[in-house]
Amino acid sequence: MMQANTMKDMAPKLSVVIEQDEHGYYAWCPELKGCQSQGQTIEETLANIKEALELYLETMN
């Protein structure tokens, strides 16, 4: 039996660049101009950029 694809399975693959600076971490997505976020830790920054990516992609629909 085949299962239907979920939205997560169909999600596009995007690159995320994370850099450290004097204020913490900064993340941005090269494929989506202006999609960026920041955080105090890498984990926080990853969570923040994932949310930013989801919101960015929602506005494209």
N, CA, C and O atoms as a Tripos MOL2 file, in Angstrom:
@<TRIPOS>MOLECULE
protein
  244   243    61     0     0
PROTEIN
NO_CHARGES

@<TRIPOS>ATOM
      1 N           0.8480   -1.1810    0.0000 N.3       1 MET1
      2 CA          0.0000    0.0000    0.0000 C.3       1 MET1
      3 C           0.8890    1.2370    0.0000 C.2       1 MET1
      4 O           1.8200    1.3360    0.7990 O.2       1 MET1
      5 N           0.6030    2.1790   -0.8920 N.am      2 MET2
      6 CA          1.3690    3.4350   -0.9520 C.3       2 MET2
      7 C           0.6930    4.4930   -0.0970 C.2       2 MET2
      8 O          -0.5340    4.5810   -0.0510 O.2       2 MET2
      9 N           1.4910    5.2790    0.5650 N.am      3 GLN3
     10 CA          0.9690    6.3940    1.3450 C.3       3 GLN3
     11 C           1.0640    7.6670    0.5250 C.2       3 GLN3
     12 O           1.9890    7.8390   -0.2680 O.2       3 GLN3
     13 N           0.1100    8.5510    0.7190 N.am      4 ALA4
     14 CA          0.1370    9.8440    0.0330 C.3       4 ALA4
     15 C           1.2640   10.6930    0.6040 C.2       4 ALA4
     16 O           1.5670   10.6180    1.7950 O.2       4 ALA4
     17 N           1.8800   11.5010   -0.2530 N.am      5 ASN5
     18 CA          2.9250   12.4160    0.2100 C.3       5 ASN5
     19 C           2.3380   13.4570    1.1310 C.2       5 ASN5
     20 O           1.2610   13.9930    0.8710 O.2       5 ASN5
     21 N           3.0370   13.7410    2.1950 N.am      6 THR6
     22 CA          2.6410   14.8240    3.0780 C.3       6 THR6
     23 C           3.3180   16.0970    2.6050 C.2       6 THR6
     24 O           4.2260   16.0450    1.7760 O.2       6 THR6
     25 N           2.8890   17.2390    3.1220 N.am      7 MET7
     26 CA          3.5060   18.5140    2.7560 C.3       7 MET7
     27 C           4.9890   18.5000    3.1050 C.2       7 MET7
     28 O           5.8060   19.0630    2.3770 O.2       7 MET7
     29 N           5.3360   17.8570    4.2170 N.am      8 LYS8
     30 CA          6.7340   17.8090    4.6320 C.3       8 LYS8
     31 C           7.5650   17.0380    3.6050 C.2       8 LYS8
     32 O           8.6900   17.4300    3.2960 O.2       8 LYS8
     33 N           7.0050   15.9260    3.0670 N.am      9 ASP9
     34 CA          7.7090   15.1410    2.0630 C.3       9 ASP9
     35 C           7.9310   15.9370    0.7910 C.2       9 ASP9
     36 O           8.9190   15.7210    0.0880 O.2       9 ASP9
     37 N           7.0210   16.8590    0.4850 N.am     10 MET10
     38 CA          7.0810   17.6210   -0.7430 C.3      10 MET10
     39 C           7.7880   18.9630   -0.5720 C.2      10 MET10
     40 O           7.8590   19.7470   -1.5190 O.2      10 MET10
     41 N           8.3010   19.2320    0.6020 N.am     11 ALA11
     42 CA          8.9560   20.5130    0.8710 C.3      11 ALA11
     43 C          10.2030   20.6610    0.0090 C.2      11 ALA11
     44 O          10.9430   19.6990   -0.1910 O.2      11 ALA11
     45 N          10.4320   21.8670   -0.4990 N.am     12 PRO12
     46 CA         11.6250   22.0870   -1.3250 C.3      12 PRO12
     47 C          12.8890   22.0170   -0.4740 C.2      12 PRO12
     48 O          12.8550   22.2820    0.7280 O.2      12 PRO12
     49 N          13.9870   21.6650   -1.0980 N.am     13 LYS13
     50 CA         15.2930   21.6500   -0.4240 C.3      13 LYS13
     51 C          15.9100   23.0290   -0.5940 C.2      13 LYS13
     52 O          16.0830   23.5090   -1.7150 O.2      13 LYS13
     53 N          16.2390   23.6590    0.5210 N.am     14 LEU14
     54 CA         16.8230   24.9940    0.5040 C.3      14 LEU14
     55 C          18.1200   25.0030    1.3070 C.2      14 LEU14
     56 O          18.2680   24.2580    2.2760 O.2      14 LEU14
     57 N          19.0360   25.8370    0.9010 N.am     15 SER15
     58 CA         20.3000   26.0060    1.6270 C.3      15 SER15
     59 C          20.1320   27.0600    2.7110 C.2      15 SER15
     60 O          19.3970   28.0330    2.5430 O.2      15 SER15
     61 N          20.8220   26.8530    3.8200 N.am     16 VAL16
     62 CA         20.8520   27.8460    4.8910 C.3      16 VAL16
     63 C          22.3070   28.0500    5.2890 C.2      16 VAL16
     64 O          23.0390   27.0920    5.5380 O.2      16 VAL16
     65 N          22.7100   29.3020    5.3450 N.am     17 VAL17
     66 CA         24.0620   29.6620    5.7760 C.3      17 VAL17
     67 C          23.9510   30.2550    7.1800 C.2      17 VAL17
     68 O          23.1430   31.1510    7.4240 O.2      17 VAL17
     69 N          24.7720   29.7420    8.0990 N.am     18 ILE18
     70 CA         24.7910   30.2690    9.4680 C.3      18 ILE18
     71 C          26.1980   30.7780    9.7460 C.2      18 ILE18
     72 O          27.1860   30.0690    9.5540 O.2      18 ILE18
     73 N          26.2640   32.0200   10.2010 N.am     19 GLU19
     74 CA         27.5390   32.6440   10.5310 C.3      19 GLU19
     75 C          27.4810   33.1710   11.9600 C.2      19 GLU19
     76 O          26.4210   33.5780   12.4350 O.2      19 GLU19
     77 N          28.6060   33.1610   12.6310 N.am     20 GLN20
     78 CA         28.6840   33.7060   13.9820 C.3      20 GLN20
     79 C          29.2540   35.1100   13.9150 C.2      20 GLN20
     80 O          30.1920   35.3830   13.1660 O.2      20 GLN20
     81 N          28.6620   36.0090   14.7220 N.am     21 ASP21
     82 CA         29.2130   37.3590   14.8540 C.3      21 ASP21
     83 C          29.2380   37.7370   16.3250 C.2      21 ASP21
     84 O          28.9800   36.8950   17.1850 O.2      21 ASP21
     85 N          29.5400   38.9640   16.6170 N.am     22 GLU22
     86 CA         29.6740   39.3940   18.0170 C.3      22 GLU22
     87 C          28.3540   39.3860   18.7850 C.2      22 GLU22
     88 O          28.3620   39.4880   20.0110 O.2      22 GLU22
     89 N          27.2200   39.2670   18.0880 N.am     23 HIS23
     90 CA         25.9020   39.2890   18.7350 C.3      23 HIS23
     91 C          25.2790   37.9060   18.8490 C.2      23 HIS23
     92 O          24.2130   37.7710   19.4500 O.2      23 HIS23
     93 N          25.9050   36.8810   18.2960 N.am     24 GLY24
     94 CA         25.3470   35.5320   18.3050 C.3      24 GLY24
     95 C          25.5110   34.9070   16.9300 C.2      24 GLY24
     96 O          26.6120   34.8670   16.3800 O.2      24 GLY24
     97 N          24.3930   34.4150   16.3740 N.am     25 TYR25
     98 CA         24.4380   33.7510   15.0720 C.3      25 TYR25
     99 C          23.4480   34.4000   14.1190 C.2      25 TYR25
    100 O          22.4040   34.9050   14.5310 O.2      25 TYR25
    101 N          23.7910   34.3780   12.8550 N.am     26 TYR26
    102 CA         23.0000   34.9890   11.8030 C.3      26 TYR26
    103 C          22.7940   33.9280   10.7240 C.2      26 TYR26
    104 O          23.7530   33.2760   10.3090 O.2      26 TYR26
    105 N          21.5540   33.7480   10.2670 N.am     27 ALA27
    106 CA         21.2480   32.7460    9.2440 C.3      27 ALA27
    107 C          20.5190   33.3930    8.0820 C.2      27 ALA27
    108 O          19.7240   34.3160    8.2590 O.2      27 ALA27
    109 N          20.8060   32.8840    6.8780 N.am     28 TRP28
    110 CA         20.1160   33.3730    5.6930 C.3      28 TRP28
    111 C          20.0360   32.2700    4.6570 C.2      28 TRP28
    112 O          20.8270   31.3270    4.6680 O.2      28 TRP28
    113 N          19.0710   32.4020    3.7620 N.am     29 CYS29
    114 CA         18.8320   31.4240    2.7110 C.3      29 CYS29
    115 C          19.1840   32.0560    1.3680 C.2      29 CYS29
    116 O          18.4960   32.9790    0.9320 O.2      29 CYS29
    117 N          20.2390   31.5840    0.7020 N.am     30 PRO30
    118 CA         20.6580   32.1820   -0.5620 C.3      30 PRO30
    119 C          19.5870   32.1310   -1.6640 C.2      30 PRO30
    120 O          19.5450   33.0140   -2.5200 O.2      30 PRO30
    121 N          18.7280   31.1120   -1.6490 N.am     31 GLU31
    122 CA         17.7120   30.9610   -2.6880 C.3      31 GLU31
    123 C          16.5270   31.9130   -2.5200 C.2      31 GLU31
    124 O          15.7940   32.1680   -3.4770 O.2      31 GLU31
    125 N          16.3390   32.4340   -1.3160 N.am     32 LEU32
    126 CA         15.1880   33.2910   -1.0410 C.3      32 LEU32
    127 C          15.6700   34.6590   -0.5550 C.2      32 LEU32
    128 O          15.9590   34.8460    0.6270 O.2      32 LEU32
    129 N          15.7490   35.5920   -1.4730 N.am     33 LYS33
    130 CA         16.2690   36.9220   -1.1710 C.3      33 LYS33
    131 C          15.5040   37.5580   -0.0040 C.2      33 LYS33
    132 O          14.2780   37.6630   -0.0310 O.2      33 LYS33
    133 N          16.2430   37.9730    1.0010 N.am     34 GLY34
    134 CA         15.6490   38.6400    2.1560 C.3      34 GLY34
    135 C          15.1990   37.7180    3.2670 C.2      34 GLY34
    136 O          14.7440   38.1910    4.3080 O.2      34 GLY34
    137 N          15.3120   36.4060    3.0750 N.am     35 CYS35
    138 CA         14.9080   35.4600    4.1200 C.3      35 CYS35
    139 C          16.1030   35.2440    5.0480 C.2      35 CYS35
    140 O          17.0880   34.6060    4.6770 O.2      35 CYS35
    141 N          15.9960   35.7880    6.2530 N.am     36 GLN36
    142 CA         17.0960   35.7370    7.2050 C.3      36 GLN36
    143 C          16.5640   35.7470    8.6240 C.2      36 GLN36
    144 O          15.4080   36.0960    8.8610 O.2      36 GLN36
    145 N          17.4080   35.3650    9.5620 N.am     37 SER37
    146 CA         17.0340   35.3790   10.9730 C.3      37 SER37
    147 C          18.3110   35.3720   11.8050 C.2      37 SER37
    148 O          19.4180   35.3890   11.2680 O.2      37 SER37
    149 N          18.1390   35.3470   13.1110 N.am     38 GLN38
    150 CA         19.2860   35.3480   14.0230 C.3      38 GLN38
    151 C          18.9100   34.6580   15.3200 C.2      38 GLN38
    152 O          17.7440   34.3360   15.5490 O.2      38 GLN38
    153 N          19.8990   34.4340   16.1640 N.am     39 GLY39
    154 CA         19.6730   33.8370   17.4730 C.3      39 GLY39
    155 C          20.9370   33.8750   18.3070 C.2      39 GLY39
    156 O          22.0200   34.1790   17.8070 O.2      39 GLY39
    157 N          20.7880   33.5630   19.5790 N.am     40 GLN40
    158 CA         21.9300   33.5560   20.5000 C.3      40 GLN40
    159 C          22.7310   32.2590   20.4140 C.2      40 GLN40
    160 O          23.9320   32.2510   20.6840 O.2      40 GLN40
    161 N          22.0580   31.1460   20.0330 N.am     41 THR41
    162 CA         22.7180   29.8520   19.8920 C.3      41 THR41
    163 C          22.4230   29.3090   18.4940 C.2      41 THR41
    164 O          21.5300   29.8000   17.8040 O.2      41 THR41
    165 N          23.1810   28.2950   18.0860 N.am     42 ILE42
    166 CA         22.9160   27.6790   16.7890 C.3      42 ILE42
    167 C          21.5210   27.0620   16.7660 C.2      42 ILE42
    168 O          20.8050   27.1860   15.7730 O.2      42 ILE42
    169 N          21.1330   26.3990   17.8550 N.am     43 GLU43
    170 CA         19.8240   25.7610   17.9300 C.3      43 GLU43
    171 C          18.6960   26.7850   17.7900 C.2      43 GLU43
    172 O          17.7330   26.5630   17.0560 O.2      43 GLU43
    173 N          18.8230   27.9010   18.4960 N.am     44 GLU44
    174 CA         17.8250   28.9690   18.4120 C.3      44 GLU44
    175 C          17.7890   29.5590   16.9960 C.2      44 GLU44
    176 O          16.7190   29.8410   16.4580 O.2      44 GLU44
    177 N          18.9560   29.7370   16.4140 N.am     45 THR45
    178 CA         19.0420   30.2920   15.0690 C.3      45 THR45
    179 C          18.4020   29.3570   14.0490 C.2      45 THR45
    180 O          17.6960   29.8150   13.1510 O.2      45 THR45
    181 N          18.6400   28.0520   14.1760 N.am     46 LEU46
    182 CA         18.0110   27.0800   13.2770 C.3      46 LEU46
    183 C          16.4860   27.1110   13.4040 C.2      46 LEU46
    184 O          15.7760   27.0940   12.3980 O.2      46 LEU46
    185 N          15.9890   27.1550   14.6330 N.am     47 ALA47
    186 CA         14.5410   27.2160   14.8430 C.3      47 ALA47
    187 C          13.9690   28.4970   14.2330 C.2      47 ALA47
    188 O          12.9060   28.4730   13.6110 O.2      47 ALA47
    189 N          14.6690   29.5980   14.4120 N.am     48 ASN48
    190 CA         14.1970   30.8830   13.8910 C.3      48 ASN48
    191 C          14.2080   30.9220   12.3620 C.2      48 ASN48
    192 O          13.2760   31.4480   11.7540 O.2      48 ASN48
    193 N          15.2520   30.3730   11.7350 N.am     49 ILE49
    194 CA         15.3100   30.4110   10.2740 C.3      49 ILE49
    195 C          14.2900   29.4410    9.6760 C.2      49 ILE49
    196 O          13.7450   29.7130    8.6060 O.2      49 ILE49
    197 N          14.0220   28.3230   10.3390 N.am     50 LYS50
    198 CA         12.9800   27.4100    9.8570 C.3      50 LYS50
    199 C          11.6270   28.1140    9.8470 C.2      50 LYS50
    200 O          10.8630   27.9960    8.8880 O.2      50 LYS50
    201 N          11.3380   28.8430   10.9170 N.am     51 GLU51
    202 CA         10.0890   29.5990   10.9790 C.3      51 GLU51
    203 C          10.0520   30.6750    9.8890 C.2      51 GLU51
    204 O           9.0260   30.8630    9.2360 O.2      51 GLU51
    205 N          11.1630   31.3740    9.6960 N.am     52 ALA52
    206 CA         11.2310   32.4120    8.6650 C.3      52 ALA52
    207 C          11.0170   31.8100    7.2690 C.2      52 ALA52
    208 O          10.3300   32.4020    6.4360 O.2      52 ALA52
    209 N          11.6020   30.6370    7.0160 N.am     53 LEU53
    210 CA         11.4310   29.9630    5.7280 C.3      53 LEU53
    211 C           9.9710   29.5770    5.4980 C.2      53 LEU53
    212 O           9.4320   29.7840    4.4110 O.2      53 LEU53
    213 N           9.3400   29.0180    6.5220 N.am     54 GLU54
    214 CA          7.9290   28.6340    6.4070 C.3      54 GLU54
    215 C           7.0520   29.8410    6.0930 C.2      54 GLU54
    216 O           6.1930   29.7750    5.2140 O.2      54 GLU54
    217 N           7.2630   30.9290    6.8010 N.am     55 LEU55
    218 CA          6.4750   32.1380    6.5740 C.3      55 LEU55
    219 C           6.7450   32.7210    5.1910 C.2      55 LEU55
    220 O           5.8190   33.1610    4.5110 O.2      55 LEU55
    221 N           7.9880   32.7250    4.7800 N.am     56 TYR56
    222 CA          8.3640   33.2420    3.4550 C.3      56 TYR56
    223 C           7.6510   32.4400    2.3640 C.2      56 TYR56
    224 O           7.0600   33.0080    1.4460 O.2      56 TYR56
    225 N           7.7180   31.0980    2.4820 N.am     57 LEU57
    226 CA          7.1150   30.2350    1.4650 C.3      57 LEU57
    227 C           5.5870   30.3540    1.4620 C.2      57 LEU57
    228 O           4.9660   30.2460    0.4050 O.2      57 LEU57
    229 N           4.9800   30.5740    2.6220 N.am     58 GLU58
    230 CA          3.5240   30.7770    2.6940 C.3      58 GLU58
    231 C           3.1110   32.0010    1.9000 C.2      58 GLU58
    232 O           2.0630   31.9900    1.2530 O.2      58 GLU58
    233 N           3.9110   33.0580    1.9360 N.am     59 THR59
    234 CA          3.5550   34.2840    1.2410 C.3      59 THR59
    235 C           3.6960   34.1250   -0.2740 C.2      59 THR59
    236 O           3.1290   34.9130   -1.0300 O.2      59 THR59
    237 N           4.4430   33.1180   -0.7250 N.am     60 MET60
    238 CA          4.6080   32.8860   -2.1510 C.3      60 MET60
    239 C           3.3820   32.1980   -2.7610 C.2      60 MET60
    240 O           3.1600   32.2790   -3.9700 O.2      60 MET60
    241 N           2.5950   31.5280   -1.9300 N.am     61 ASN61
    242 CA          1.4020   30.8300   -2.4340 C.3      61 ASN61
    243 C           0.3450   31.8330   -2.6560 C.2      61 ASN61
    244 O          -0.7570   31.4840   -3.0810 O.2      61 ASN61
@<TRIPOS>BOND
     1     1     2 1
     2     2     3 1
     3     3     4 2
     4     3     5 am
     5     5     6 1
     6     6     7 1
     7     7     8 2
     8     7     9 am
     9     9    10 1
    10    10    11 1
    11    11    12 2
    12    11    13 am
    13    13    14 1
    14    14    15 1
    15    15    16 2
    16    15    17 am
    17    17    18 1
    18    18    19 1
    19    19    20 2
    20    19    21 am
    21    21    22 1
    22    22    23 1
    23    23    24 2
    24    23    25 am
    25    25    26 1
    26    26    27 1
    27    27    28 2
    28    27    29 am
    29    29    30 1
    30    30    31 1
    31    31    32 2
    32    31    33 am
    33    33    34 1
    34    34    35 1
    35    35    36 2
    36    35    37 am
    37    37    38 1
    38    38    39 1
    39    39    40 2
    40    39    41 am
    41    41    42 1
    42    42    43 1
    43    43    44 2
    44    43    45 am
    45    45    46 1
    46    46    47 1
    47    47    48 2
    48    47    49 am
    49    49    50 1
    50    50    51 1
    51    51    52 2
    52    51    53 am
    53    53    54 1
    54    54    55 1
    55    55    56 2
    56    55    57 am
    57    57    58 1
    58    58    59 1
    59    59    60 2
    60    59    61 am
    61    61    62 1
    62    62    63 1
    63    63    64 2
    64    63    65 am
    65    65    66 1
    66    66    67 1
    67    67    68 2
    68    67    69 am
    69    69    70 1
    70    70    71 1
    71    71    72 2
    72    71    73 am
    73    73    74 1
    74    74    75 1
    75    75    76 2
    76    75    77 am
    77    77    78 1
    78    78    79 1
    79    79    80 2
    80    79    81 am
    81    81    82 1
    82    82    83 1
    83    83    84 2
    84    83    85 am
    85    85    86 1
    86    86    87 1
    87    87    88 2
    88    87    89 am
    89    89    90 1
    90    90    91 1
    91    91    92 2
    92    91    93 am
    93    93    94 1
    94    94    95 1
    95    95    96 2
    96    95    97 am
    97    97    98 1
    98    98    99 1
    99    99   100 2
   100    99   101 am
   101   101   102 1
   102   102   103 1
   103   103   104 2
   104   103   105 am
   105   105   106 1
   106   106   107 1
   107   107   108 2
   108   107   109 am
   109   109   110 1
   110   110   111 1
   111   111   112 2
   112   111   113 am
   113   113   114 1
   114   114   115 1
   115   115   116 2
   116   115   117 am
   117   117   118 1
   118   118   119 1
   119   119   120 2
   120   119   121 am
   121   121   122 1
   122   122   123 1
   123   123   124 2
   124   123   125 am
   125   125   126 1
   126   126   127 1
   127   127   128 2
   128   127   129 am
   129   129   130 1
   130   130   131 1
   131   131   132 2
   132   131   133 am
   133   133   134 1
   134   134   135 1
   135   135   136 2
   136   135   137 am
   137   137   138 1
   138   138   139 1
   139   139   140 2
   140   139   141 am
   141   141   142 1
   142   142   143 1
   143   143   144 2
   144   143   145 am
   145   145   146 1
   146   146   147 1
   147   147   148 2
   148   147   149 am
   149   149   150 1
   150   150   151 1
   151   151   152 2
   152   151   153 am
   153   153   154 1
   154   154   155 1
   155   155   156 2
   156   155   157 am
   157   157   158 1
   158   158   159 1
   159   159   160 2
   160   159   161 am
   161   161   162 1
   162   162   163 1
   163   163   164 2
   164   163   165 am
   165   165   166 1
   166   166   167 1
   167   167   168 2
   168   167   169 am
   169   169   170 1
   170   170   171 1
   171   171   172 2
   172   171   173 am
   173   173   174 1
   174   174   175 1
   175   175   176 2
   176   175   177 am
   177   177   178 1
   178   178   179 1
   179   179   180 2
   180   179   181 am
   181   181   182 1
   182   182   183 1
   183   183   184 2
   184   183   185 am
   185   185   186 1
   186   186   187 1
   187   187   188 2
   188   187   189 am
   189   189   190 1
   190   190   191 1
   191   191   192 2
   192   191   193 am
   193   193   194 1
   194   194   195 1
   195   195   196 2
   196   195   197 am
   197   197   198 1
   198   198   199 1
   199   199   200 2
   200   199   201 am
   201   201   202 1
   202   202   203 1
   203   203   204 2
   204   203   205 am
   205   205   206 1
   206   206   207 1
   207   207   208 2
   208   207   209 am
   209   209   210 1
   210   210   211 1
   211   211   212 2
   212   211   213 am
   213   213   214 1
   214   214   215 1
   215   215   216 2
   216   215   217 am
   217   217   218 1
   218   218   219 1
   219   219   220 2
   220   219   221 am
   221   221   222 1
   222   222   223 1
   223   223   224 2
   224   223   225 am
   225   225   226 1
   226   226   227 1
   227   227   228 2
   228   227   229 am
   229   229   230 1
   230   230   231 1
   231   231   232 2
   232   231   233 am
   233   233   234 1
   234   234   235 1
   235   235   236 2
   236   235   237 am
   237   237   238 1
   238   238   239 1
   239   239   240 2
   240   239   241 am
   241   241   242 1
   242   242   243 1
   243   243   244 2
@<TRIPOS>SUBSTRUCTURE
     1 MET1         2 RESIDUE 1 A MET
     2 MET2         6 RESIDUE 1 A MET
     3 GLN3        10 RESIDUE 1 A GLN
     4 ALA4        14 RESIDUE 1 A ALA
     5 ASN5        18 RESIDUE 1 A ASN
     6 THR6        22 RESIDUE 1 A THR
     7 MET7        26 RESIDUE 1 A MET
     8 LYS8        30 RESIDUE 1 A LYS
     9 ASP9        34 RESIDUE 1 A ASP
    10 MET10       38 RESIDUE 1 A MET
    11 ALA11       42 RESIDUE 1 A ALA
    12 PRO12       46 RESIDUE 1 A PRO
    13 LYS13       50 RESIDUE 1 A LYS
    14 LEU14       54 RESIDUE 1 A LEU
    15 SER15       58 RESIDUE 1 A SER
    16 VAL16       62 RESIDUE 1 A VAL
    17 VAL17       66 RESIDUE 1 A VAL
    18 ILE18       70 RESIDUE 1 A ILE
    19 GLU19       74 RESIDUE 1 A GLU
    20 GLN20       78 RESIDUE 1 A GLN
    21 ASP21       82 RESIDUE 1 A ASP
    22 GLU22       86 RESIDUE 1 A GLU
    23 HIS23       90 RESIDUE 1 A HIS
    24 GLY24       94 RESIDUE 1 A GLY
    25 TYR25       98 RESIDUE 1 A TYR
    26 TYR26      102 RESIDUE 1 A TYR
    27 ALA27      106 RESIDUE 1 A ALA
    28 TRP28      110 RESIDUE 1 A TRP
    29 CYS29      114 RESIDUE 1 A CYS
    30 PRO30      118 RESIDUE 1 A PRO
    31 GLU31      122 RESIDUE 1 A GLU
    32 LEU32      126 RESIDUE 1 A LEU
    33 LYS33      130 RESIDUE 1 A LYS
    34 GLY34      134 RESIDUE 1 A GLY
    35 CYS35      138 RESIDUE 1 A CYS
    36 GLN36      142 RESIDUE 1 A GLN
    37 SER37      146 RESIDUE 1 A SER
    38 GLN38      150 RESIDUE 1 A GLN
    39 GLY39      154 RESIDUE 1 A GLY
    40 GLN40      158 RESIDUE 1 A GLN
    41 THR41      162 RESIDUE 1 A THR
    42 ILE42      166 RESIDUE 1 A ILE
    43 GLU43      170 RESIDUE 1 A GLU
    44 GLU44      174 RESIDUE 1 A GLU
    45 THR45      178 RESIDUE 1 A THR
    46 LEU46      182 RESIDUE 1 A LEU
    47 ALA47      186 RESIDUE 1 A ALA
    48 ASN48      190 RESIDUE 1 A ASN
    49 ILE49      194 RESIDUE 1 A ILE
    50 LYS50      198 RESIDUE 1 A LYS
    51 GLU51      202 RESIDUE 1 A GLU
    52 ALA52      206 RESIDUE 1 A ALA
    53 LEU53      210 RESIDUE 1 A LEU
    54 GLU54      214 RESIDUE 1 A GLU
    55 LEU55      218 RESIDUE 1 A LEU
    56 TYR56      222 RESIDUE 1 A TYR
    57 LEU57      226 RESIDUE 1 A LEU
    58 GLU58      230 RESIDUE 1 A GLU
    59 THR59      234 RESIDUE 1 A THR
    60 MET60      238 RESIDUE 1 A MET
    61 ASN61      242 RESIDUE 1 A ASN
